[in-house]
Amino acid sequence: MTSAPADATRTALLAKMAASRSALLEARNAAMLTDARRKSSFSPANLSALAASAPHVTLLAAILAGALILGPRRIAAVVVRNGLTAWIARTVRRLAGR
């Protein structure tokens, strides 16, 4: 059994923790809203920033453009051949670095 002063101390500590938690959650939500407002949506002006932050998107765009120019059958062979070569080279480099 716990004494009355220990229960009061525990209750006060739990109340302080709850207040601190709610203040932290409010600060986090405010920071998230600020970040969401700061990020701009897609526009032609920030296309280069989008391409720099998402290299796989540019790779996909290059594959689609190649498919339009060369045709799907030829571009598939190029993508598979070059992709397989890059994957093998990356794996060998990673293993050699160990």
Backbone as XML, in Angstrom:
<?xml version="1.0"?>
<chain id="A" units="angstrom">
  <residue number="1" name="MET">
    <atom name="N" x="0.832" y="-1.184" z="0.000"/>
    <atom name="CA" x="0.000" y="0.000" z="0.000"/>
    <atom name="C" x="0.874" y="1.243" z="0.000"/>
  </residue>
  <residue number="2" name="THR">
    <atom name="N" x="0.412" y="2.209" z="-0.743"/>
    <atom name="CA" x="1.155" y="3.455" z="-0.810"/>
    <atom name="C" x="0.517" y="4.489" z="0.083"/>
  </residue>
  <residue number="3" name="SER">
    <atom name="N" x="1.314" y="5.433" z="0.489"/>
    <atom name="CA" x="0.805" y="6.470" z="1.382"/>
    <atom name="C" x="0.145" y="7.578" z="0.577"/>
  </residue>
  <residue number="4" name="ALA">
    <atom name="N" x="-0.576" y="8.412" z="1.254"/>
    <atom name="CA" x="-1.287" y="9.512" z="0.608"/>
    <atom name="C" x="-0.331" y="10.503" z="-0.038"/>
  </residue>
  <residue number="5" name="PRO">
    <atom name="N" x="0.795" y="10.875" z="0.602"/>
    <atom name="CA" x="1.724" y="11.802" z="-0.074"/>
    <atom name="C" x="2.335" y="11.194" z="-1.343"/>
  </residue>
  <residue number="6" name="ALA">
    <atom name="N" x="2.597" y="9.883" z="-1.341"/>
    <atom name="CA" x="3.151" y="9.246" z="-2.535"/>
    <atom name="C" x="2.128" y="9.254" z="-3.671"/>
  </residue>
  <residue number="7" name="ASP">
    <atom name="N" x="0.849" y="9.008" z="-3.316"/>
    <atom name="CA" x="-0.201" y="9.058" z="-4.339"/>
    <atom name="C" x="-0.358" y="10.469" z="-4.908"/>
  </residue>
  <residue number="8" name="ALA">
    <atom name="N" x="-0.268" y="11.467" z="-4.045"/>
    <atom name="CA" x="-0.396" y="12.854" z="-4.499"/>
    <atom name="C" x="0.778" y="13.216" z="-5.407"/>
  </residue>
  <residue number="9" name="THR">
    <atom name="N" x="1.973" y="12.777" z="-5.047"/>
    <atom name="CA" x="3.154" y="13.046" z="-5.868"/>
    <atom name="C" x="3.028" y="12.368" z="-7.220"/>
  </residue>
  <residue number="10" name="ARG">
    <atom name="N" x="2.565" y="11.133" z="-7.203"/>
    <atom name="CA" x="2.394" y="10.379" z="-8.448"/>
    <atom name="C" x="1.348" y="11.041" z="-9.339"/>
  </residue>
  <residue number="11" name="THR">
    <atom name="N" x="0.249" y="11.468" z="-8.756"/>
    <atom name="CA" x="-0.812" y="12.132" z="-9.503"/>
    <atom name="C" x="-0.306" y="13.439" z="-10.108"/>
  </residue>
  <residue number="12" name="ALA">
    <atom name="N" x="0.458" y="14.193" z="-9.314"/>
    <atom name="CA" x="1.010" y="15.455" z="-9.816"/>
    <atom name="C" x="1.985" y="15.197" z="-10.962"/>
  </residue>
  <residue number="13" name="LEU">
    <atom name="N" x="2.805" y="14.168" z="-10.835"/>
    <atom name="CA" x="3.759" y="13.832" z="-11.891"/>
    <atom name="C" x="3.037" y="13.407" z="-13.169"/>
  </residue>
  <residue number="14" name="LEU">
    <atom name="N" x="2.000" y="12.590" z="-13.033"/>
    <atom name="CA" x="1.240" y="12.164" z="-14.210"/>
    <atom name="C" x="0.550" y="13.341" z="-14.889"/>
  </residue>
  <residue number="15" name="ALA">
    <atom name="N" x="0.031" y="14.286" z="-14.091"/>
    <atom name="CA" x="-0.611" y="15.472" z="-14.668"/>
    <atom name="C" x="0.413" y="16.320" z="-15.411"/>
  </residue>
  <residue number="16" name="LYS">
    <atom name="N" x="1.606" y="16.460" z="-14.828"/>
    <atom name="CA" x="2.663" y="17.231" z="-15.476"/>
    <atom name="C" x="3.104" y="16.560" z="-16.780"/>
  </residue>
  <residue number="17" name="MET">
    <atom name="N" x="3.202" y="15.225" z="-16.785"/>
    <atom name="CA" x="3.570" y="14.491" z="-17.992"/>
    <atom name="C" x="2.500" y="14.652" z="-19.072"/>
  </residue>
  <residue number="18" name="ALA">
    <atom name="N" x="1.239" y="14.605" z="-18.688"/>
    <atom name="CA" x="0.150" y="14.765" z="-19.659"/>
    <atom name="C" x="0.168" y="16.172" z="-20.267"/>
  </residue>
  <residue number="19" name="ALA">
    <atom name="N" x="0.423" y="17.174" z="-19.434"/>
    <atom name="CA" x="0.491" y="18.546" z="-19.951"/>
    <atom name="C" x="1.673" y="18.705" z="-20.895"/>
  </residue>
  <residue number="20" name="SER">
    <atom name="N" x="2.800" y="18.121" z="-20.534"/>
    <atom name="CA" x="3.983" y="18.195" z="-21.385"/>
    <atom name="C" x="3.738" y="17.490" z="-22.716"/>
  </residue>
  <residue number="21" name="ARG">
    <atom name="N" x="3.092" y="16.341" z="-22.670"/>
    <atom name="CA" x="2.800" y="15.596" z="-23.891"/>
    <atom name="C" x="1.885" y="16.395" z="-24.814"/>
  </residue>
  <residue number="22" name="SER">
    <atom name="N" x="0.856" y="16.993" z="-24.255"/>
    <atom name="CA" x="-0.063" y="17.761" z="-25.099"/>
    <atom name="C" x="0.635" y="18.985" z="-25.690"/>
  </residue>
  <residue number="23" name="ALA">
    <atom name="N" x="1.536" y="19.619" z="-24.925"/>
    <atom name="CA" x="2.275" y="20.764" z="-25.462"/>
    <atom name="C" x="3.201" y="20.321" z="-26.602"/>
  </residue>
  <residue number="24" name="LEU">
    <atom name="N" x="3.845" y="19.182" z="-26.449"/>
    <atom name="CA" x="4.714" y="18.672" z="-27.502"/>
    <atom name="C" x="3.917" y="18.316" z="-28.754"/>
  </residue>
  <residue number="25" name="LEU">
    <atom name="N" x="2.751" y="17.703" z="-28.584"/>
    <atom name="CA" x="1.917" y="17.362" z="-29.737"/>
    <atom name="C" x="1.436" y="18.612" z="-30.465"/>
  </residue>
  <residue number="26" name="GLU">
    <atom name="N" x="1.078" y="19.646" z="-29.711"/>
    <atom name="CA" x="0.663" y="20.899" z="-30.338"/>
    <atom name="C" x="1.808" y="21.525" z="-31.119"/>
  </residue>
  <residue number="27" name="ALA">
    <atom name="N" x="3.004" y="21.518" z="-30.544"/>
    <atom name="CA" x="4.168" y="22.087" z="-31.235"/>
    <atom name="C" x="4.484" y="21.291" z="-32.497"/>
  </residue>
  <residue number="28" name="ARG">
    <atom name="N" x="4.384" y="19.976" z="-32.419"/>
    <atom name="CA" x="4.650" y="19.134" z="-33.588"/>
    <atom name="C" x="3.634" y="19.394" z="-34.693"/>
  </residue>
  <residue number="29" name="ASN">
    <atom name="N" x="2.363" y="19.476" z="-34.323"/>
    <atom name="CA" x="1.324" y="19.753" z="-35.317"/>
    <atom name="C" x="1.517" y="21.122" z="-35.957"/>
  </residue>
  <residue number="30" name="ALA">
    <atom name="N" x="1.910" y="22.112" z="-35.171"/>
    <atom name="CA" x="2.151" y="23.448" z="-35.717"/>
    <atom name="C" x="3.332" y="23.412" z="-36.688"/>
  </residue>
  <residue number="31" name="ALA">
    <atom name="N" x="4.382" y="22.680" z="-36.333"/>
    <atom name="CA" x="5.548" y="22.578" z="-37.223"/>
    <atom name="C" x="5.183" y="21.847" z="-38.512"/>
  </residue>
  <residue number="32" name="MET">
    <atom name="N" x="4.365" y="20.819" z="-38.408"/>
    <atom name="CA" x="3.951" y="20.082" z="-39.607"/>
    <atom name="C" x="3.104" y="20.956" z="-40.518"/>
  </residue>
  <residue number="33" name="LEU">
    <atom name="N" x="2.230" y="21.767" z="-39.953"/>
    <atom name="CA" x="1.415" y="22.676" z="-40.762"/>
    <atom name="C" x="2.286" y="23.715" z="-41.450"/>
  </residue>
  <residue number="34" name="THR">
    <atom name="N" x="3.290" y="24.213" z="-40.737"/>
    <atom name="CA" x="4.198" y="25.201" z="-41.324"/>
    <atom name="C" x="4.971" y="24.586" z="-42.473"/>
  </residue>
  <residue number="35" name="ASP">
    <atom name="N" x="5.465" y="23.356" z="-42.289"/>
    <atom name="CA" x="6.195" y="22.680" z="-43.359"/>
    <atom name="C" x="5.295" y="22.404" z="-44.556"/>
  </residue>
  <residue number="36" name="ALA">
    <atom name="N" x="4.051" y="22.023" z="-44.302"/>
    <atom name="CA" x="3.120" y="21.730" z="-45.389"/>
    <atom name="C" x="2.816" y="22.996" z="-46.186"/>
  </residue>
  <residue number="37" name="ARG">
    <atom name="N" x="2.723" y="24.112" z="-45.520"/>
    <atom name="CA" x="2.457" y="25.368" z="-46.228"/>
    <atom name="C" x="3.681" y="25.810" z="-47.018"/>
  </residue>
  <residue number="38" name="ARG">
    <atom name="N" x="4.877" y="25.520" z="-46.488"/>
    <atom name="CA" x="6.105" y="25.956" z="-47.124"/>
    <atom name="C" x="6.381" y="25.185" z="-48.410"/>
  </residue>
  <residue number="39" name="LYS">
    <atom name="N" x="6.017" y="23.912" z="-48.445"/>
    <atom name="CA" x="6.268" y="23.099" z="-49.631"/>
    <atom name="C" x="5.318" y="23.519" z="-50.739"/>
  </residue>
  <residue number="40" name="SER">
    <atom name="N" x="5.888" y="23.800" z="-51.879"/>
    <atom name="CA" x="5.045" y="24.219" z="-52.988"/>
    <atom name="C" x="4.601" y="22.993" z="-53.782"/>
  </residue>
  <residue number="41" name="SER">
    <atom name="N" x="3.533" y="23.156" z="-54.477"/>
    <atom name="CA" x="3.030" y="22.069" z="-55.300"/>
    <atom name="C" x="3.791" y="22.027" z="-56.618"/>
  </residue>
  <residue number="42" name="PHE">
    <atom name="N" x="3.489" y="21.043" z="-57.423"/>
    <atom name="CA" x="4.172" y="20.876" z="-58.705"/>
    <atom name="C" x="3.848" y="22.026" z="-59.638"/>
  </residue>
  <residue number="43" name="SER">
    <atom name="N" x="4.881" y="22.559" z="-60.245"/>
    <atom name="CA" x="4.720" y="23.586" z="-61.269"/>
    <atom name="C" x="5.912" y="23.490" z="-62.206"/>
  </residue>
  <residue number="44" name="PRO">
    <atom name="N" x="5.797" y="24.021" z="-63.403"/>
    <atom name="CA" x="6.943" y="23.976" z="-64.328"/>
    <atom name="C" x="8.178" y="24.684" z="-63.777"/>
  </residue>
  <residue number="45" name="ALA">
    <atom name="N" x="7.977" y="25.646" z="-62.887"/>
    <atom name="CA" x="9.111" y="26.389" z="-62.332"/>
    <atom name="C" x="9.980" y="25.511" z="-61.442"/>
  </residue>
  <residue number="46" name="ASN">
    <atom name="N" x="9.380" y="24.545" z="-60.730"/>
    <atom name="CA" x="10.174" y="23.705" z="-59.836"/>
    <atom name="C" x="10.381" y="22.295" z="-60.399"/>
  </residue>
  <residue number="47" name="LEU">
    <atom name="N" x="10.329" y="22.156" z="-61.707"/>
    <atom name="CA" x="10.531" y="20.858" z="-62.340"/>
    <atom name="C" x="11.947" y="20.331" z="-62.103"/>
  </residue>
  <residue number="48" name="SER">
    <atom name="N" x="12.947" y="21.216" z="-62.148"/>
    <atom name="CA" x="14.327" y="20.769" z="-61.923"/>
    <atom name="C" x="14.519" y="20.294" z="-60.484"/>
  </residue>
  <residue number="49" name="ALA">
    <atom name="N" x="13.879" y="20.942" z="-59.527"/>
    <atom name="CA" x="13.974" y="20.506" z="-58.135"/>
    <atom name="C" x="13.302" y="19.151" z="-57.960"/>
  </residue>
  <residue number="50" name="LEU">
    <atom name="N" x="12.201" y="18.939" z="-58.643"/>
    <atom name="CA" x="11.518" y="17.646" z="-58.588"/>
    <atom name="C" x="12.403" y="16.555" z="-59.175"/>
  </residue>
  <residue number="51" name="ALA">
    <atom name="N" x="13.033" y="16.836" z="-60.300"/>
    <atom name="CA" x="13.904" y="15.849" z="-60.945"/>
    <atom name="C" x="15.119" y="15.548" z="-60.084"/>
  </residue>
  <residue number="52" name="ALA">
    <atom name="N" x="15.655" y="16.550" z="-59.395"/>
    <atom name="CA" x="16.825" y="16.330" z="-58.541"/>
    <atom name="C" x="16.468" y="15.533" z="-57.300"/>
  </residue>
  <residue number="53" name="SER">
    <atom name="N" x="15.269" y="15.696" z="-56.786"/>
    <atom name="CA" x="14.891" y="14.998" z="-55.562"/>
    <atom name="C" x="14.322" y="13.606" z="-55.840"/>
  </residue>
  <residue number="54" name="ALA">
    <atom name="N" x="13.940" y="13.325" z="-57.068"/>
    <atom name="CA" x="13.362" y="12.026" z="-57.396"/>
    <atom name="C" x="13.997" y="11.484" z="-58.673"/>
  </residue>
  <residue number="55" name="PRO">
    <atom name="N" x="15.182" y="10.899" z="-58.576"/>
    <atom name="CA" x="15.857" y="10.443" z="-59.792"/>
    <atom name="C" x="15.139" y="9.293" z="-60.493"/>
  </residue>
  <residue number="56" name="HIS">
    <atom name="N" x="14.371" y="8.513" z="-59.775"/>
    <atom name="CA" x="13.665" y="7.413" z="-60.425"/>
    <atom name="C" x="12.535" y="7.920" z="-61.322"/>
  </residue>
  <residue number="57" name="VAL">
    <atom name="N" x="12.007" y="9.073" z="-60.994"/>
    <atom name="CA" x="10.973" y="9.665" z="-61.839"/>
    <atom name="C" x="11.579" y="10.063" z="-63.178"/>
  </residue>
  <residue number="58" name="THR">
    <atom name="N" x="12.771" y="10.653" z="-63.144"/>
    <atom name="CA" x="13.416" y="11.034" z="-64.399"/>
    <atom name="C" x="13.824" y="9.805" z="-65.198"/>
  </residue>
  <residue number="59" name="LEU">
    <atom name="N" x="14.221" y="8.745" z="-64.508"/>
    <atom name="CA" x="14.553" y="7.501" z="-65.205"/>
    <atom name="C" x="13.321" y="6.945" z="-65.911"/>
  </residue>
  <residue number="60" name="LEU">
    <atom name="N" x="12.202" y="6.958" z="-65.227"/>
    <atom name="CA" x="10.962" y="6.488" z="-65.834"/>
    <atom name="C" x="10.563" y="7.359" z="-67.026"/>
  </residue>
  <residue number="61" name="ALA">
    <atom name="N" x="10.747" y="8.660" z="-66.898"/>
    <atom name="CA" x="10.436" y="9.557" z="-68.014"/>
    <atom name="C" x="11.346" y="9.274" z="-69.209"/>
  </residue>
  <residue number="62" name="ALA">
    <atom name="N" x="12.630" y="8.985" z="-68.950"/>
    <atom name="CA" x="13.558" y="8.663" z="-70.036"/>
    <atom name="C" x="13.168" y="7.350" z="-70.709"/>
  </residue>
  <residue number="63" name="ILE">
    <atom name="N" x="12.730" y="6.380" z="-69.926"/>
    <atom name="CA" x="12.298" y="5.097" z="-70.498"/>
    <atom name="C" x="11.055" y="5.295" z="-71.363"/>
  </residue>
  <residue number="64" name="LEU">
    <atom name="N" x="10.105" y="6.087" z="-70.869"/>
    <atom name="CA" x="8.888" y="6.339" z="-71.648"/>
    <atom name="C" x="9.195" y="7.088" z="-72.944"/>
  </residue>
  <residue number="65" name="ALA">
    <atom name="N" x="10.100" y="8.074" z="-72.869"/>
    <atom name="CA" x="10.469" y="8.803" z="-74.082"/>
    <atom name="C" x="11.173" y="7.872" z="-75.061"/>
  </residue>
  <residue number="66" name="GLY">
    <atom name="N" x="12.045" y="7.000" z="-74.546"/>
    <atom name="CA" x="12.718" y="6.026" z="-75.404"/>
    <atom name="C" x="11.742" y="5.060" z="-76.033"/>
  </residue>
  <residue number="67" name="ALA">
    <atom name="N" x="10.729" y="4.679" z="-75.285"/>
    <atom name="CA" x="9.719" y="3.771" z="-75.838"/>
    <atom name="C" x="8.952" y="4.445" z="-76.970"/>
  </residue>
  <residue number="68" name="LEU">
    <atom name="N" x="8.718" y="5.734" z="-76.835"/>
    <atom name="CA" x="8.027" y="6.449" z="-77.907"/>
    <atom name="C" x="8.916" y="6.587" z="-79.145"/>
  </residue>
  <residue number="69" name="ILE">
    <atom name="N" x="10.204" y="6.781" z="-78.933"/>
    <atom name="CA" x="11.114" y="6.998" z="-80.065"/>
    <atom name="C" x="11.528" y="5.675" z="-80.702"/>
  </residue>
  <residue number="70" name="LEU">
    <atom name="N" x="12.004" y="4.734" z="-79.889"/>
    <atom name="CA" x="12.545" y="3.481" z="-80.413"/>
    <atom name="C" x="11.512" y="2.369" z="-80.545"/>
  </residue>
  <residue number="71" name="GLY">
    <atom name="N" x="10.469" y="2.463" z="-79.790"/>
    <atom name="CA" x="9.477" y="1.393" z="-79.763"/>
    <atom name="C" x="9.636" y="0.570" z="-78.491"/>
  </residue>
  <residue number="72" name="PRO">
    <atom name="N" x="8.547" y="-0.013" z="-78.014"/>
    <atom name="CA" x="8.582" y="-0.708" z="-76.734"/>
    <atom name="C" x="9.493" y="-1.937" z="-76.719"/>
  </residue>
  <residue number="73" name="ARG">
    <atom name="N" x="9.580" y="-2.669" z="-77.816"/>
    <atom name="CA" x="10.376" y="-3.895" z="-77.822"/>
    <atom name="C" x="11.868" y="-3.582" z="-77.701"/>
  </residue>
  <residue number="74" name="ARG">
    <atom name="N" x="12.338" y="-2.597" z="-78.467"/>
    <atom name="CA" x="13.765" y="-2.255" z="-78.431"/>
    <atom name="C" x="14.146" y="-1.595" z="-77.114"/>
  </residue>
  <residue number="75" name="ILE">
    <atom name="N" x="13.269" y="-0.745" z="-76.585"/>
    <atom name="CA" x="13.608" y="-0.070" z="-75.325"/>
    <atom name="C" x="13.602" y="-1.064" z="-74.169"/>
  </residue>
  <residue number="76" name="ALA">
    <atom name="N" x="12.746" y="-2.078" z="-74.223"/>
    <atom name="CA" x="12.728" y="-3.087" z="-73.159"/>
    <atom name="C" x="14.059" y="-3.831" z="-73.121"/>
  </residue>
  <residue number="77" name="ALA">
    <atom name="N" x="14.595" y="-4.169" z="-74.279"/>
    <atom name="CA" x="15.886" y="-4.864" z="-74.319"/>
    <atom name="C" x="16.994" y="-3.972" z="-73.769"/>
  </residue>
  <residue number="78" name="VAL">
    <atom name="N" x="16.977" y="-2.702" z="-74.119"/>
    <atom name="CA" x="17.995" y="-1.769" z="-73.635"/>
    <atom name="C" x="17.898" y="-1.605" z="-72.119"/>
  </residue>
  <residue number="79" name="VAL">
    <atom name="N" x="16.689" y="-1.443" z="-71.627"/>
    <atom name="CA" x="16.489" y="-1.244" z="-70.188"/>
    <atom name="C" x="16.922" y="-2.480" z="-69.408"/>
  </residue>
  <residue number="80" name="VAL">
    <atom name="N" x="16.524" y="-3.651" z="-69.876"/>
    <atom name="CA" x="16.898" y="-4.885" z="-69.164"/>
    <atom name="C" x="18.409" y="-5.081" z="-69.201"/>
  </residue>
  <residue number="81" name="ARG">
    <atom name="N" x="19.013" y="-4.906" z="-70.357"/>
    <atom name="CA" x="20.461" y="-5.107" z="-70.480"/>
    <atom name="C" x="21.226" y="-4.117" z="-69.600"/>
  </residue>
  <residue number="82" name="ASN">
    <atom name="N" x="20.908" y="-2.838" z="-69.706"/>
    <atom name="CA" x="21.617" y="-1.832" z="-68.918"/>
    <atom name="C" x="21.279" y="-1.918" z="-67.433"/>
  </residue>
  <residue number="83" name="GLY">
    <atom name="N" x="20.043" y="-2.216" z="-67.121"/>
    <atom name="CA" x="19.654" y="-2.360" z="-65.721"/>
    <atom name="C" x="20.339" y="-3.540" z="-65.066"/>
  </residue>
  <residue number="84" name="LEU">
    <atom name="N" x="20.436" y="-4.645" z="-65.789"/>
    <atom name="CA" x="21.102" y="-5.825" z="-65.257"/>
    <atom name="C" x="22.592" y="-5.554" z="-65.083"/>
  </residue>
  <residue number="85" name="THR">
    <atom name="N" x="23.200" y="-4.877" z="-66.035"/>
    <atom name="CA" x="24.620" y="-4.536" z="-65.930"/>
    <atom name="C" x="24.870" y="-3.620" z="-64.727"/>
  </residue>
  <residue number="86" name="ALA">
    <atom name="N" x="24.034" y="-2.627" z="-64.553"/>
    <atom name="CA" x="24.199" y="-1.707" z="-63.423"/>
    <atom name="C" x="23.999" y="-2.423" z="-62.101"/>
  </residue>
  <residue number="87" name="TRP">
    <atom name="N" x="23.025" y="-3.309" z="-62.029"/>
    <atom name="CA" x="22.766" y="-4.050" z="-60.795"/>
    <atom name="C" x="23.949" y="-4.952" z="-60.449"/>
  </residue>
  <residue number="88" name="ILE">
    <atom name="N" x="24.501" y="-5.640" z="-61.437"/>
    <atom name="CA" x="25.651" y="-6.515" z="-61.192"/>
    <atom name="C" x="26.856" y="-5.679" z="-60.752"/>
  </residue>
  <residue number="89" name="ALA">
    <atom name="N" x="27.106" y="-4.559" z="-61.421"/>
    <atom name="CA" x="28.241" y="-3.708" z="-61.062"/>
    <atom name="C" x="28.098" y="-3.162" z="-59.647"/>
  </residue>
  <residue number="90" name="ARG">
    <atom name="N" x="26.907" y="-2.734" z="-59.286"/>
    <atom name="CA" x="26.664" y="-2.205" z="-57.936"/>
    <atom name="C" x="26.865" y="-3.288" z="-56.891"/>
  </residue>
  <residue number="91" name="THR">
    <atom name="N" x="26.395" y="-4.501" z="-57.181"/>
    <atom name="CA" x="26.557" y="-5.605" z="-56.244"/>
    <atom name="C" x="28.031" y="-5.972" z="-56.078"/>
  </residue>
  <residue number="92" name="VAL">
    <atom name="N" x="28.772" y="-6.008" z="-57.169"/>
    <atom name="CA" x="30.207" y="-6.330" z="-57.096"/>
    <atom name="C" x="30.953" y="-5.254" z="-56.314"/>
  </residue>
  <residue number="93" name="ARG">
    <atom name="N" x="30.637" y="-3.984" z="-56.566"/>
    <atom name="CA" x="31.282" y="-2.898" z="-55.820"/>
    <atom name="C" x="30.986" y="-3.000" z="-54.336"/>
  </residue>
  <residue number="94" name="ARG">
    <atom name="N" x="29.746" y="-3.309" z="-54.000"/>
    <atom name="CA" x="29.358" y="-3.436" z="-52.605"/>
    <atom name="C" x="30.082" y="-4.603" z="-51.942"/>
  </residue>
  <residue number="95" name="LEU">
    <atom name="N" x="30.187" y="-5.727" z="-52.653"/>
    <atom name="CA" x="30.888" y="-6.880" z="-52.090"/>
    <atom name="C" x="32.389" y="-6.626" z="-51.984"/>
  </residue>
  <residue number="96" name="ALA">
    <atom name="N" x="32.952" y="-5.913" z="-52.945"/>
    <atom name="CA" x="34.394" y="-5.630" z="-52.914"/>
    <atom name="C" x="34.719" y="-4.625" z="-51.797"/>
  </residue>
  <residue number="97" name="GLY">
    <atom name="N" x="33.774" y="-3.796" z="-51.455"/>
    <atom name="CA" x="33.996" y="-2.811" z="-50.404"/>
    <atom name="C" x="33.951" y="-3.398" z="-49.006"/>
  </residue>
  <residue number="98" name="ARG">
    <atom name="N" x="33.470" y="-4.603" z="-48.875"/>
    <atom name="CA" x="33.369" y="-5.214" z="-47.541"/>
    <atom name="C" x="34.679" y="-5.597" z="-47.017"/>
  </residue>
</chain>
